Amino acid sequence: MTDQGRYLLDNQQVEAGVRFEALAELFNPSTFRHMIDCGLADGWKVWEVGAGGPSIASWLIERVGPTGTVLATDIDTSWLGKTKDSRFEVLCHDVATQEPPDTNFDLVHARLVLVHVLERNQAIAHMVEALRPGGWLILEEADPELQSLACLDEFGPEQELANRLKRAFRTLMTERGVDLSFGRTLTRRLRDAGLSDVRSDAYFPVGGPACNELEKATIEQIRRNLVDAGLATIQEIDQHLSNISSGKLDLVTSPLITAWARKVSPCP
């Protein structure tokens, strides 16, 4: 992870669970579609990198069937829970600094992980190394530089405050080494890693309860950071949270860019 201070959205905070649920509601349909398009089927061996919450891993267990396996790793596995299912393993692991926990995976997937990692190329190399020949790597990252607003329609003071706090959040992330334009680099990085059949698309949720819940949980998590850095006052933060609860805001997320590619089979 970044070495410039503690991870801004610490999974030890209670709001992390709310964020995981909101992210699942917003992005799981797109994530699952890409996995299915790559051929995910019974018997597959899958590595879910930086799993965070259990939603993706739980869905994967159902898809790989009785003969498949799912490995879910993270530097903090506290939200993944425990299971007696022999097909499902949870492991504390840092994809950037540690060797792959296993090899010969049919599918390796990471969502909203690499943007927080300074050793991004090394992390990608570890994931590629873990693939079997012909296996698929799916990477998904936000690109806040492509769309930097919390409210696209800034027509009043509530929307102006929301966008000002979003800019403050971006400042905090940048100070911690987060690359806000990382999402757009995924296809290039997959090609540079020697993968083939490189493809990509983007998904951009606009409005709705999940966007609201994600914003509230995020602001609560970074409240103290914003105040300590002089980027916002407690009164402004409380007003923003009140505005969200009142239904006055049409909040959006950053575009999620998904890139996927296949490991080339070695020449005979």
C-alpha positions as CSV (number, residue, x, y, z in Angstrom):
1,M,0.0,0.0,0.0
2,T,1.0,3.6,-0.1
3,D,3.9,4.6,2.2
4,Q,2.9,8.2,2.7
5,G,0.7,7.8,5.8
6,R,-2.0,5.5,6.8
7,Y,-4.4,4.2,4.2
8,L,-7.1,6.9,3.9
9,L,-10.0,4.5,3.8
10,D,-9.0,2.1,6.5
11,N,-10.9,-1.2,6.6
12,Q,-10.7,-1.2,10.4
13,Q,-13.3,1.6,10.5
14,V,-16.9,0.7,10.9
15,E,-17.8,2.7,7.8
16,A,-15.8,0.3,5.7
17,G,-18.6,-2.2,5.8
18,V,-21.0,0.3,4.4
19,R,-18.6,1.2,1.7
20,F,-18.2,-2.4,0.7
21,E,-21.9,-2.9,0.5
22,A,-22.4,0.3,-1.6
23,L,-19.5,-0.6,-4.0
24,A,-21.0,-4.1,-4.4
25,E,-24.4,-2.7,-5.3
26,L,-22.9,-0.2,-7.8
27,F,-20.2,-2.3,-9.5
28,N,-20.8,-6.1,-8.9
29,P,-23.2,-6.4,-11.9
30,S,-20.5,-5.0,-14.2
31,T,-17.7,-7.1,-12.6
32,F,-19.7,-10.3,-12.8
33,R,-20.5,-9.6,-16.5
34,H,-16.8,-9.4,-17.3
35,M,-16.0,-12.6,-15.4
36,I,-18.7,-14.5,-17.3
37,D,-17.6,-13.1,-20.6
38,C,-14.1,-14.4,-19.9
39,G,-15.6,-17.9,-19.6
40,L,-15.8,-18.3,-15.8
41,A,-17.2,-21.8,-15.3
42,D,-17.4,-24.9,-13.1
43,G,-14.0,-26.1,-12.0
44,W,-12.1,-22.8,-12.4
45,K,-9.4,-21.8,-9.9
46,V,-9.8,-18.1,-9.1
47,W,-7.8,-15.5,-7.1
48,E,-9.7,-12.5,-5.8
49,V,-7.0,-9.9,-5.0
50,G,-7.7,-7.2,-2.3
51,A,-11.1,-8.7,-1.7
52,G,-12.2,-6.3,1.0
53,G,-15.8,-7.6,1.7
54,P,-17.2,-11.0,0.8
55,S,-19.6,-10.2,-2.0
56,I,-17.4,-11.1,-5.0
57,A,-15.8,-14.1,-3.4
58,S,-19.2,-15.5,-2.3
59,W,-20.6,-15.1,-5.9
60,L,-17.5,-16.8,-7.3
61,I,-17.9,-19.8,-5.1
62,E,-21.3,-20.4,-6.6
63,R,-20.0,-20.0,-10.1
64,V,-17.0,-22.4,-9.9
65,G,-19.1,-25.2,-8.6
66,P,-18.1,-28.2,-6.5
67,T,-14.8,-28.7,-8.3
68,G,-13.6,-25.1,-8.4
69,T,-11.7,-23.1,-5.8
70,V,-11.6,-19.4,-4.8
71,L,-8.7,-17.7,-2.9
72,A,-9.5,-14.3,-1.4
73,T,-6.6,-12.2,-0.2
74,D,-6.2,-8.8,1.4
75,I,-3.8,-7.0,3.8
76,D,-6.9,-6.9,6.1
77,T,-9.1,-9.9,5.9
78,S,-11.4,-9.0,8.8
79,W,-14.4,-8.4,6.6
80,L,-14.2,-11.7,4.8
81,G,-15.3,-13.8,7.7
82,K,-14.6,-17.5,8.2
83,T,-15.9,-20.5,6.2
84,K,-15.7,-24.2,6.4
85,D,-16.1,-24.5,2.7
86,S,-13.0,-26.4,1.4
87,R,-13.3,-24.6,-1.9
88,F,-12.8,-21.2,-0.3
89,E,-9.6,-19.9,1.3
90,V,-8.9,-16.5,2.9
91,L,-5.3,-15.4,3.2
92,C,-3.7,-12.2,4.5
93,H,-1.4,-11.2,1.6
94,D,0.1,-8.0,0.0
95,V,0.0,-8.4,-3.7
96,A,2.6,-5.7,-4.2
97,T,5.3,-7.0,-1.9
98,Q,4.8,-10.7,-1.6
99,E,5.1,-13.5,-4.2
100,P,1.9,-15.0,-5.6
101,P,0.3,-17.4,-3.0
102,D,-0.3,-20.0,-5.7
103,T,-0.1,-20.4,-9.5
104,N,-2.1,-21.9,-12.3
105,F,-5.1,-19.7,-11.7
106,D,-7.8,-19.6,-14.5
107,L,-8.8,-16.1,-13.4
108,V,-7.2,-13.4,-11.3
109,H,-9.3,-10.3,-10.5
110,A,-8.6,-7.0,-8.6
111,R,-11.0,-4.1,-8.2
112,L,-10.1,-0.7,-6.7
113,V,-6.8,-2.2,-5.4
114,L,-3.9,-1.0,-7.5
115,V,-4.7,2.7,-7.3
116,H,-3.7,2.5,-3.6
117,V,-0.4,0.6,-4.3
118,L,2.8,2.3,-5.0
119,E,4.5,-0.8,-6.5
120,R,1.8,-1.1,-9.2
121,N,3.8,-2.8,-11.9
122,Q,5.2,-5.3,-9.4
123,A,1.6,-6.1,-8.2
124,I,0.5,-6.7,-11.8
125,A,3.6,-8.9,-12.5
126,H,2.7,-11.0,-9.5
127,M,-0.9,-11.5,-10.8
128,V,0.4,-12.4,-14.2
129,E,2.8,-14.9,-12.8
130,A,-0.1,-16.5,-10.9
131,L,-2.0,-17.2,-14.1
132,R,-2.0,-20.5,-16.1
133,P,-1.3,-20.2,-19.8
134,G,-4.6,-19.0,-21.3
135,G,-5.8,-17.6,-18.0
136,W,-7.5,-14.3,-17.6
137,L,-6.5,-11.2,-15.6
138,I,-9.3,-8.6,-14.9
139,L,-8.3,-5.3,-13.4
140,E,-10.8,-2.6,-12.4
141,E,-9.8,0.9,-11.3
142,A,-11.6,4.2,-10.9
143,D,-10.3,7.2,-12.8
144,P,-11.3,10.4,-10.8
145,E,-9.4,12.6,-13.3
146,L,-11.9,11.7,-16.0
147,Q,-14.8,12.9,-13.9
148,S,-13.9,14.9,-10.8
149,L,-17.3,16.0,-9.5
150,A,-19.6,14.7,-6.9
151,C,-22.5,16.5,-8.5
152,L,-22.5,16.9,-12.3
153,D,-25.2,19.6,-12.1
154,E,-23.7,22.2,-9.8
155,F,-26.7,24.5,-9.7
156,G,-26.9,25.5,-6.0
157,P,-24.9,25.8,-2.7
158,E,-25.5,22.2,-1.8
159,Q,-24.0,20.9,-5.0
160,E,-21.1,23.4,-4.8
161,L,-20.3,22.2,-1.2
162,A,-20.4,18.5,-2.4
163,N,-17.9,19.3,-5.2
164,R,-15.6,21.3,-2.9
165,L,-15.5,18.3,-0.5
166,K,-14.8,16.0,-3.4
167,R,-11.8,18.2,-4.4
168,A,-10.6,18.0,-0.8
169,F,-10.9,14.2,-0.9
170,R,-8.8,14.1,-4.1
171,T,-6.2,16.3,-2.4
172,L,-5.9,13.8,0.5
173,M,-5.6,10.9,-1.9
174,T,-2.9,12.6,-3.9
175,E,-0.9,13.3,-0.8
176,R,-0.9,9.6,0.0
177,G,0.5,8.6,-3.4
178,V,-2.8,7.7,-5.1
179,D,-2.7,8.1,-8.9
180,L,-6.0,9.7,-9.8
181,S,-5.6,8.9,-13.5
182,F,-4.5,5.3,-13.1
183,G,-7.6,3.7,-14.5
184,R,-6.9,4.9,-18.0
185,T,-3.5,3.2,-18.0
186,L,-4.7,-0.3,-17.5
187,T,-4.8,-1.5,-21.1
188,R,-1.2,-0.2,-21.6
189,R,0.0,-2.0,-18.5
190,L,-1.6,-5.3,-19.5
191,R,0.1,-5.1,-22.9
192,D,3.4,-4.2,-21.3
193,A,3.0,-7.3,-19.0
194,G,2.9,-9.5,-22.1
195,L,-0.8,-10.3,-22.1
196,S,-2.9,-10.8,-25.2
197,D,-6.4,-10.1,-26.3
198,V,-6.4,-6.8,-24.3
199,R,-9.8,-5.2,-24.0
200,S,-11.4,-2.5,-21.8
201,D,-14.6,-0.6,-21.1
202,A,-15.9,1.9,-18.5
203,Y,-18.9,1.9,-16.2
204,F,-20.3,5.1,-14.7
205,P,-23.1,5.0,-12.1
206,V,-25.1,8.2,-11.9
207,G,-27.3,8.8,-8.9
208,G,-29.3,6.5,-6.6
209,P,-29.2,5.3,-3.0
210,A,-26.0,3.3,-3.4
211,C,-24.1,6.5,-4.5
212,N,-25.5,8.3,-1.5
213,E,-24.5,5.6,0.9
214,L,-21.0,5.4,-0.6
215,E,-20.6,9.2,-0.3
216,K,-21.8,9.3,3.3
217,A,-19.6,6.4,4.4
218,T,-16.6,7.9,2.7
219,I,-17.0,11.4,4.2
220,E,-17.4,9.9,7.7
221,Q,-14.2,7.9,7.2
222,I,-12.2,11.0,6.1
223,R,-13.9,13.5,8.4
224,R,-11.0,13.9,10.7
225,N,-8.5,14.0,7.9
226,L,-10.4,16.8,6.2
227,V,-10.6,18.9,9.3
228,D,-7.0,18.3,10.4
229,A,-5.7,19.3,6.9
230,G,-7.7,22.5,7.0
231,L,-9.7,21.4,3.9
232,A,-13.1,21.6,5.5
233,T,-14.8,22.5,8.8
234,I,-16.9,20.2,11.0
235,Q,-19.9,22.4,10.2
236,E,-19.4,22.0,6.4
237,I,-19.1,18.3,6.7
238,D,-22.2,18.0,8.8
239,Q,-24.1,20.2,6.4
240,H,-23.0,18.0,3.4
241,L,-24.2,14.8,5.2
242,S,-27.5,16.5,6.0
243,N,-27.9,17.5,2.4
244,I,-27.4,13.9,1.3
245,S,-30.0,12.7,3.8
246,S,-32.5,15.3,2.6
247,G,-32.4,14.0,-1.0
248,K,-31.2,17.3,-2.5
249,L,-28.1,15.8,-4.2
250,D,-27.7,13.7,-7.3
251,L,-24.4,12.1,-6.5
252,V,-22.1,10.2,-8.9
253,T,-19.0,8.1,-8.7
254,S,-15.8,8.2,-10.7
255,P,-15.9,6.0,-13.8
256,L,-14.8,2.5,-13.2
257,I,-12.5,1.3,-16.0
258,T,-12.2,-2.4,-16.5
259,A,-9.4,-4.0,-18.6
260,W,-9.0,-7.7,-19.2
261,A,-6.5,-9.8,-21.0
262,R,-5.3,-13.3,-21.4
263,K,-1.9,-14.9,-20.6
264,V,-0.2,-16.1,-23.8
265,S,0.4,-19.8,-24.0
266,P,4.1,-20.7,-24.3
267,C,5.3,-21.7,-27.7
268,P,5.8,-25.5,-28.1
